[in-house]
Amino acid sequence: MPPAASPAELGQAAYAGCIACHGAQGEGGIGPRLAGQSATDIAEKLLQYKAGETRGAQSALMWSQSAQLSATDIDNLAAFIASQD
């Protein structure tokens, strides 16, 4: 039986939907730079977007993106982003 995937490995697949705005390495682009942020900070921001909070000019886009994520998805995605340092 193969070993279970880590949260970061699971988050890598979810990050495919983030690349267009945040860059392949989280370097930013249309969206802000994610690289260098902690998993806690990323998860908190995604949960704020999921709750419909405004965090900046791209909030409306992030509301729809985060609405699709479960709490586990958010934790995995945050772990992947934080692992990209």
N, C-alpha and C positions, 0 to 999 in steps of 0.2 A: 504494500500500500504506500503510495507516494506521500511525502510529508505535506502537511497542510500549508497553504500559502500564508505568508505573513500579511498583516494589514497593509503594509506599503505595497506589496505585490498585488493585492486585490485592488488597491486604490489606483494603481497604474492604469488599469483598464478603464476606470471611470474618468481618469484625467484626459483621455482621448477627446472628450467633449469640451475640454478647457483650452486645448492647444491653440485654436484659432485666435483667441483673444489674449491668452496669457503666455504664449510661447511654449515651445517644446520642453524647455528647461525651466519654465516659470520666470523667464527673464522679462516678461511684460511685452506689451505691444498696444493693441487697442485697449486692453485691460491692464490693470496695474501689475507690477512685479510681485510675484509670490515667493520667489526664491529668497531664502534667508529668514522667512517667517517660521515661527514655531508651529507645531501641530495644534497646540491649544489655541493660538491666535487664528489660524485658518478655520478650525472647527467653530470657534465662537462667531466669526464673521459669517460663515455659511448658515449657522443657526439664526443669526440676526436677519439675514436675507430671507430665509425660509419663513420667518415670522412677519415678513413684509416691511421690515425696517429699511429706511433710506440711509445709505452709506456713501453715496456719491452719484455721479452722473450716469453710471451704468446700472443703477439699482434695479430698474424695471427689467432689464435683461437677466440680472442675477436672481430676481424673484422667481422667474419661470424656471431657470436652471436648477436652483436649490430646491424648489417644490418637488422635483422628481427624486430627490435623494432621501433615503432613510437615515436614521441616526447612525447606523453601522456604515452606510455608504460614506457619510460625512467623516466619520473617524478614519476610515480607510483612505479616503482621498487626502485628508489632512496628513496622515502618516506618510503617504507617498510624496507629497509636496515637501514636507520637512526633510525627507531623506535625500532630496536633490541638492543639498548644500555641497 
